[in-house]
Amino acid sequence: MKDRLHTIQTCTKEHGPGLRYLLVMQGCPMRCRSCHQPDSRRISEGREITVEEIVQEVTTYLPFLQASGGGITVSGGEALLHTKFLNKLFSEMKKLGVHTAIDTAGGCYTKSDFFMKQLDQLLSNTDLVLLNLKQIDPDKHRAHTGITNSHILEFARHLSDRNVPVWIRHELIEGVSDHDEDLILLSDFIHTLKNVEKVEVLPYLNGDKPGYQLEGMKTPTAARLSNAEQILNHQII
């Protein structure tokens, strides 16, 4: 089975517990102004890779991944555009005893029978979901990402109903996702979920890179990061 890949990182500590073998898949329905990898958006680009190739390479890193309590994480782009491929990949990973994680913004979630069948099969072999909630306010979400967030919140509830372990991730961007009133509403929503193990606040770091829509945007101060962490975490500690 083949699919389209953007990049691979063989040992990262930023996408789940322990050392992670990170697959960045190609294609994303969202157009976030803070996108770290805008060249991963077009699903027809990138390079083809097979499940067998990934399994072979992961096997060579297996001692390091397992010794650190790590595993494999699939990100993007948007990982959930590739559920059929991931079903085969994660099935093979579980045969090897590898911890599996999906890093997703949930932008392609739909309740269609086909997608839900593929998704629920995938979740049965998924140990952790890193769920990026970018903005709780629907209008601000659309302004920042190009799409609404109602189906993304439904996805979060579905993960909760299935009791799939989740780490919530929120990128803090000055003037976009750092308003206290929005953080409080987001915290209230997170509090309704019964499967959240951790909430991470990620500072926006691309402000000095040319070509990004938020070029020149400053990285949040330590005080604003601490404020967001306190608001988002106080209800689930």
C-alpha positions in Angstrom: 0.0 0.0 0.0 1.3 3.5 -1.0 0.6 7.0 0.1 2.2 10.4 -0.1 4.7 11.6 2.4 6.2 15.1 3.1 9.1 14.3 5.4 10.4 11.9 8.1 12.1 12.6 11.4 13.7 9.5 12.9 14.1 10.7 16.5 12.1 13.6 17.9 10.9 14.3 21.4 8.2 16.8 20.5 5.4 14.6 19.2 4.4 12.3 22.1 6.1 10.4 24.9 9.7 9.2 24.5 11.6 9.2 21.3 9.3 9.3 18.2 9.7 8.2 14.6 7.7 11.0 13.0 5.9 10.7 9.6 4.7 14.0 8.2 2.1 13.1 5.6 1.2 15.2 2.6 -2.1 17.1 2.2 -4.2 19.3 4.5 -7.7 20.9 4.1 -6.9 23.8 6.4 -5.0 27.0 5.5 -3.7 28.2 8.9 -1.9 31.5 8.8 0.6 30.1 11.3 1.3 26.9 9.2 4.8 25.6 9.9 4.9 23.6 6.6 2.8 25.2 3.9 4.4 23.0 1.3 2.7 20.0 2.9 -0.8 21.3 2.0 -1.2 19.8 -1.6 -2.0 16.2 -1.3 -0.7 15.4 -4.8 2.8 16.5 -3.9 5.5 14.9 -1.7 6.9 11.5 -2.4 5.3 8.1 -2.5 6.1 5.6 0.3 4.8 2.1 1.2 3.8 0.7 4.5 6.5 -2.0 4.0 9.2 0.7 3.7 8.2 2.4 6.9 8.0 -0.9 8.8 11.4 -1.9 7.7 12.9 1.4 8.8 11.1 1.6 12.1 12.4 -1.8 12.9 15.9 -0.5 12.8 15.1 2.1 15.4 13.0 -0.1 17.5 15.5 -0.6 20.4 15.8 3.2 20.8 12.1 3.9 20.6 11.1 1.2 23.1 13.9 2.0 25.5 12.7 5.6 25.8 9.0 4.7 26.0 8.5 6.2 22.6 7.0 5.0 19.3 5.7 6.3 16.0 3.7 9.5 15.4 1.9 10.4 12.2 1.4 14.1 11.6 1.0 16.4 8.6 -0.3 18.1 6.7 -3.3 16.3 8.1 -2.8 12.7 9.2 -6.5 11.8 9.0 -6.6 12.3 5.3 -4.7 9.0 5.2 -6.8 6.7 7.4 -6.7 3.8 5.0 -2.9 3.9 4.8 -2.6 4.4 8.6 -4.9 1.5 9.3 -2.5 -0.8 7.6 0.6 0.9 9.1 -0.7 0.9 12.7 -1.8 -2.7 12.4 1.8 -3.6 11.5 3.1 -1.4 14.3 1.0 -3.1 16.9 2.4 -6.5 15.8 5.8 -5.1 16.7 4.6 -3.7 20.0 5.2 -0.1 18.9 3.3 2.8 20.7 1.2 4.7 18.1 0.2 8.3 18.0 -1.7 10.6 15.6 -1.0 14.4 15.6 -4.1 16.0 14.1 -6.1 19.2 13.9 -9.2 17.2 13.0 -10.0 19.4 10.0 -11.2 16.6 7.8 -13.4 14.9 10.3 -16.8 13.9 8.9 -19.6 11.6 10.1 -19.9 9.9 6.7 -20.2 6.2 7.1 -17.0 5.5 5.1 -14.8 7.9 7.1 -16.2 6.8 10.4 -15.6 3.1 9.6 -12.0 3.9 8.7 -11.5 6.2 11.7 -12.9 3.8 14.3 -10.8 1.0 12.9 -7.7 3.3 13.2 -8.5 4.4 16.7 -8.6 0.8 17.8 -4.9 0.7 17.1 -4.0 4.2 18.3 -2.5 4.7 21.7 -2.6 8.5 21.7 -4.1 11.4 19.8 -2.3 14.8 19.9 -5.3 17.1 19.1 -4.5 20.6 18.0 -7.3 23.0 19.0 -6.4 26.3 17.4 -9.3 28.5 18.5 -12.6 27.9 20.2 -14.5 30.9 18.7 -15.9 29.7 15.4 -15.5 33.1 13.6 -11.9 33.5 14.7 -11.2 29.9 13.8 -12.5 30.4 10.3 -10.5 33.7 10.0 -7.3 31.9 11.1 -7.7 28.5 9.4 -10.1 29.0 6.5 -12.7 26.5 7.9 -15.2 26.3 10.8 -14.4 24.3 13.9 -17.8 22.7 14.7 -16.8 19.4 13.2 -13.4 19.6 15.0 -15.1 19.9 18.4 -17.4 17.0 17.4 -14.2 15.0 16.7 -12.9 15.8 20.2 -16.2 14.6 21.7 -16.0 11.4 19.6 -12.5 10.7 21.0 -13.8 11.3 24.5 -16.8 8.9 23.9 -14.3 6.3 22.7 -12.0 7.1 25.7 -9.0 7.5 23.4 -6.1 9.1 25.3 -5.6 12.7 24.2 -3.1 15.5 24.6 -4.6 18.8 23.8 -2.3 21.2 22.0 -3.0 24.9 21.6 -0.7 27.2 19.7 -0.5 30.6 21.3 -0.4 33.4 18.8 -0.5 37.1 19.7 -3.8 38.6 18.7 -5.1 35.3 17.3 -5.4 32.7 20.0 -4.2 34.4 23.2 -7.3 36.3 24.3 -8.3 35.3 27.9 -12.0 35.1 27.0 -11.2 32.5 24.3 -8.8 30.6 26.5 -11.5 30.4 29.2 -14.1 29.1 26.8 -11.5 26.6 25.5 -10.8 25.5 29.0 -14.5 25.0 29.7 -14.7 22.8 26.6 -11.7 20.7 27.5 -13.3 20.2 30.9 -16.2 18.4 29.3 -13.9 15.8 27.8 -13.1 12.7 30.0 -10.0 11.5 28.1 -7.5 14.4 28.3 -4.2 13.5 29.8 -2.3 16.7 29.2 -2.7 20.2 27.8 0.2 21.8 26.1 0.6 25.4 25.1 2.9 25.8 22.2 4.4 29.3 21.5 4.2 30.6 17.9 7.8 30.6 16.7 7.7 31.5 13.0 7.5 35.2 13.3 10.9 35.9 11.8 10.7 33.5 8.9 10.0 35.2 5.5 7.0 34.1 3.4 4.7 33.3 6.3 1.4 35.0 6.6 2.2 36.1 10.2 5.7 37.3 9.3 7.0 39.6 12.0 4.6 38.3 14.7 6.4 38.2 18.0 6.8 35.0 20.0 4.5 35.1 23.1 6.2 36.3 26.3 6.8 34.0 29.1 4.1 35.7 31.1 1.5 35.2 28.4 2.5 31.5 28.0 2.2 31.0 31.8 -1.2 32.7 31.8 -2.5 30.5 29.0 -1.1 27.4 30.7 -2.8 28.3 34.0 -6.2 29.0 32.3 -6.2 25.8 30.2 -4.9 23.5 32.9 -6.5 24.6 36.1 -9.7 22.6 35.5 -8.0 19.2 34.7 -5.1 19.1 37.2 
